[in-house]
Amino acid sequence: MSSQNHYLAALAFIDQRLDELIEEFGDLPELEKEKQRELINTKVLIDETQSLLDEIKKFVAAAKITLIELKEKEEKLTAQQFMVRNNKEFDAISREIESLRQEHSNLSNKMRSEGIKEENLTKLLDEYQKKYDTLNAEIKALRVEIEELAGEQKEEVRTLKKQKEIIESKMKIQFLKEYNRIRKNHNDSAVQIKRSSCTGCYNAVPSQRIVEIRNNKDLLYLCENCGRILIADDLEINEDLVKQLI
């Protein structure tokens, strides 16, 4: 006759196998997430750098037009100097020409400075783009590896999850709640007694308590040390038990 202890044992066996399958992925899922975060950060840097480059190019284009206009104004004023009627007009035009030359010089210097900045940003953008492409390739490779593992496990995981649903449906709600509560702290929330000890923490279980657990398989017993659910030592916990209960 099937007892709650039997169902707990079967559920623990199924969850253990599911955990093993998840562990086969190792750090691949977390590594993919890490690469994705790095990819997003790199894309932000690319966009910011490109925006700065666009601003510089816009400035340089406008500055070139301004420099031409300043030069034309200077040439026009220089020609007017020969047509002045007195020194006062000549000095006024000279001051205006000097102002234009100074503005031209300042703008030229700024253009050279922006040109150096543009060169550095272009190199930086190239580095960011190469890093982005490398990360993209690494993520694709990781996804292929994860998908291959998932493909190999797909059928077994589907079977185990179906078995788990059936086992859980046959358990008393308080047993299932307690099992899931303990599983938040211990993956192996239900463990078998072996050699008079809890196999979760290896703490000794009194002989009288072991007898009680054997004889009362529809009651819930917890390890007094680690709090895991104790499963009777006379149960065979394996795939055959799961199939038998289903």
C-alpha positions as CSV (number, residue, x, y, z in Angstrom):
1,M,0.0,0.0,0.0
2,S,1.3,3.4,-1.0
3,S,1.9,5.9,1.9
4,Q,2.8,9.6,2.1
5,N,6.4,8.5,2.8
6,H,6.4,6.6,-0.5
7,Y,5.2,9.7,-2.3
8,L,7.8,11.9,-0.6
9,A,10.5,9.5,-1.5
10,A,9.4,9.5,-5.2
11,L,9.1,13.3,-5.3
12,A,12.6,13.6,-3.8
13,F,14.0,11.2,-6.4
14,I,12.4,13.1,-9.3
15,D,13.5,16.5,-8.0
16,Q,17.1,15.2,-7.5
17,R,17.2,14.1,-11.1
18,L,15.7,17.4,-12.3
19,D,18.4,19.2,-10.3
20,E,21.1,17.0,-11.9
21,L,19.8,17.9,-15.4
22,I,19.9,21.6,-14.5
23,E,23.4,21.3,-13.2
24,E,24.5,19.9,-16.5
25,F,24.1,23.4,-17.9
26,G,26.8,24.5,-15.4
27,D,27.4,28.2,-15.5
28,L,26.3,28.5,-19.2
29,P,23.0,30.3,-18.5
30,E,24.6,32.8,-16.1
31,L,27.5,33.3,-18.5
32,E,25.0,34.1,-21.2
33,K,23.2,36.6,-19.0
34,E,26.6,38.2,-18.1
35,K,27.5,38.5,-21.8
36,Q,24.1,40.0,-22.6
37,R,24.6,42.7,-19.9
38,E,28.0,43.4,-21.3
39,L,26.6,43.6,-24.8
40,I,23.9,46.1,-23.7
41,N,26.5,48.3,-22.0
42,T,28.8,48.2,-25.0
43,K,25.8,49.2,-27.3
44,V,25.2,52.2,-25.0
45,L,28.9,53.2,-25.4
46,I,28.6,52.8,-29.2
47,D,25.5,55.0,-29.3
48,E,27.1,57.7,-27.0
49,T,30.3,57.7,-29.0
50,Q,28.5,57.9,-32.3
51,S,26.4,60.8,-31.0
52,L,29.5,62.7,-30.0
53,L,31.1,62.0,-33.5
54,D,27.9,63.2,-35.2
55,E,28.0,66.5,-33.1
56,I,31.7,67.0,-34.1
57,K,31.0,66.4,-37.8
58,K,28.1,68.8,-37.6
59,F,30.3,71.4,-36.0
60,V,33.1,70.9,-38.5
61,A,30.8,71.2,-41.5
62,A,29.3,74.5,-40.1
63,A,32.8,75.8,-39.1
64,K,34.1,75.3,-42.7
65,I,31.3,77.5,-44.0
66,T,31.9,80.1,-41.3
67,L,35.6,80.2,-42.1
68,I,34.9,80.8,-45.8
69,E,32.5,83.6,-44.9
70,L,35.0,85.2,-42.5
71,K,37.7,85.1,-45.2
72,E,35.3,86.7,-47.7
73,K,34.4,89.4,-45.3
74,E,38.1,90.0,-44.6
75,E,38.9,90.3,-48.3
76,K,36.0,92.6,-48.8
77,L,37.1,94.9,-46.0
78,T,40.7,94.8,-47.2
79,A,39.6,96.1,-50.6
80,Q,37.6,98.8,-48.9
81,Q,40.7,100.1,-47.1
82,F,42.0,101.4,-50.4
83,M,38.9,103.5,-50.8
84,V,38.7,105.2,-47.4
85,R,38.9,109.0,-47.1
86,N,40.7,109.4,-43.8
87,N,42.7,107.6,-41.2
88,K,39.8,107.2,-38.9
89,E,37.9,105.1,-41.4
90,F,41.1,103.1,-42.2
91,D,41.7,102.4,-38.5
92,A,38.1,101.3,-38.0
93,I,38.3,98.9,-40.9
94,S,41.7,97.6,-39.7
95,R,40.2,96.8,-36.3
96,E,37.3,95.0,-38.0
97,I,39.7,93.0,-40.1
98,E,41.8,92.1,-37.1
99,S,38.6,90.9,-35.3
100,L,37.7,88.7,-38.2
101,R,41.2,87.3,-38.3
102,Q,41.1,86.5,-34.6
103,E,37.7,84.8,-35.0
104,H,39.1,82.9,-38.0
105,S,42.1,81.8,-36.0
106,N,40.1,80.8,-32.9
107,L,37.7,78.8,-35.1
108,S,40.5,77.1,-36.9
109,N,42.2,76.1,-33.6
110,K,38.9,74.7,-32.4
111,M,38.5,72.8,-35.6
112,R,41.9,71.3,-35.2
113,S,41.1,70.3,-31.6
114,E,37.8,68.8,-32.7
115,G,39.6,67.0,-35.5
116,I,41.9,65.3,-32.9
117,K,38.9,64.4,-30.8
118,E,37.1,63.0,-33.8
119,E,40.1,60.8,-34.6
120,N,40.3,59.5,-31.0
121,L,36.6,58.9,-30.9
122,T,36.6,57.1,-34.2
123,K,39.3,54.7,-32.9
124,L,37.3,54.2,-29.7
125,L,34.1,53.5,-31.7
126,D,36.0,50.9,-33.7
127,E,37.1,49.2,-30.5
128,Y,33.6,49.2,-29.1
129,Q,32.2,47.8,-32.4
130,K,34.8,45.0,-32.4
131,K,33.9,44.2,-28.8
132,Y,30.2,44.2,-29.6
133,D,30.7,41.9,-32.6
134,T,32.8,39.5,-30.4
135,L,30.2,39.4,-27.6
136,N,27.5,38.8,-30.2
137,A,29.4,35.8,-31.5
138,E,30.1,34.5,-28.0
139,I,26.4,34.7,-27.1
140,K,25.4,32.9,-30.2
141,A,27.9,30.1,-29.5
142,L,26.6,29.9,-25.9
143,R,23.0,29.7,-27.1
144,V,23.9,26.9,-29.4
145,E,25.5,25.0,-26.6
146,I,22.5,25.6,-24.3
147,E,20.0,24.6,-27.0
148,E,22.0,21.4,-27.7
149,L,21.9,20.4,-24.0
150,A,18.2,21.3,-23.7
151,G,17.5,19.2,-26.8
152,E,19.2,16.2,-25.3
153,Q,17.3,16.6,-22.0
154,K,13.9,17.7,-23.4
155,E,12.2,14.3,-23.4
156,E,13.5,13.3,-20.0
157,V,12.6,16.6,-18.4
158,R,9.1,16.4,-19.9
159,T,8.7,12.8,-18.5
160,L,10.0,13.8,-15.1
161,K,7.7,16.9,-14.8
162,K,4.7,14.8,-15.8
163,Q,5.6,12.2,-13.1
164,K,6.1,15.0,-10.6
165,E,2.6,16.4,-11.3
166,I,1.1,12.9,-10.8
167,I,3.0,12.3,-7.5
168,E,2.1,15.7,-6.2
169,S,-1.6,15.2,-7.0
170,K,-1.6,12.1,-4.7
171,M,0.1,13.8,-1.8
172,K,-1.6,15.4,1.2
173,I,-1.5,19.2,0.8
174,Q,0.2,19.7,4.2
175,F,3.0,17.3,3.2
176,L,3.5,19.0,-0.1
177,K,3.6,22.4,1.5
178,E,6.1,21.3,4.0
179,Y,8.3,19.7,1.4
180,N,8.3,22.8,-0.8
181,R,9.0,25.0,2.3
182,I,12.0,23.0,3.2
183,R,13.2,22.9,-0.4
184,K,13.7,26.7,-0.3
185,N,16.7,26.0,2.0
186,H,17.7,22.5,1.1
187,N,17.5,21.0,-2.4
188,D,17.3,17.6,-0.8
189,S,14.3,18.5,1.4
190,A,13.3,14.8,2.0
191,V,16.2,12.4,2.8
192,Q,16.3,8.7,3.8
193,I,17.6,7.4,7.0
194,K,20.7,5.3,6.5
195,R,22.9,3.7,9.1
196,S,20.7,5.3,11.8
197,S,21.5,8.8,10.5
198,C,19.9,11.6,8.5
199,T,21.6,11.5,5.1
200,G,21.1,15.3,4.8
201,C,23.2,16.3,7.8
202,Y,24.5,12.9,9.0
203,N,23.1,13.6,12.5
204,A,22.2,10.4,14.4
205,V,18.5,9.5,14.5
206,P,17.4,7.7,17.7
207,S,16.5,4.0,17.3
208,Q,13.0,4.5,18.7
209,R,12.3,7.3,16.2
210,I,13.5,5.2,13.3
211,V,11.0,2.5,14.4
212,E,8.2,5.1,14.6
213,I,9.0,6.3,11.1
214,R,8.9,2.8,9.7
215,N,5.6,2.0,11.3
216,N,3.9,5.4,10.6
217,K,4.6,6.1,7.0
218,D,1.6,8.4,6.7
219,L,3.0,10.8,9.3
220,L,5.6,13.5,8.8
221,Y,8.9,13.3,10.7
222,L,11.6,16.0,10.5
223,C,15.3,15.7,11.4
224,E,15.8,17.4,14.7
225,N,19.1,18.8,13.6
226,C,18.6,20.1,10.0
227,G,14.9,20.1,9.6
228,R,14.7,17.9,6.5
229,I,11.9,15.4,6.1
230,L,13.0,11.9,7.1
231,I,12.1,8.9,4.9
232,A,12.0,5.4,6.3
233,D,15.1,3.3,5.9
234,D,13.2,0.3,4.6
235,L,12.1,2.0,1.4
236,E,13.8,1.4,-1.9
237,I,14.1,4.9,-3.5
238,N,14.6,4.6,-7.2
239,E,13.0,4.9,-10.6
240,D,11.0,1.7,-10.0
241,L,9.3,3.3,-7.0
242,V,8.2,6.2,-9.1
243,K,6.8,3.9,-11.8
244,Q,5.0,1.8,-9.2
245,L,3.3,4.8,-7.6
246,I,2.3,6.2,-11.0
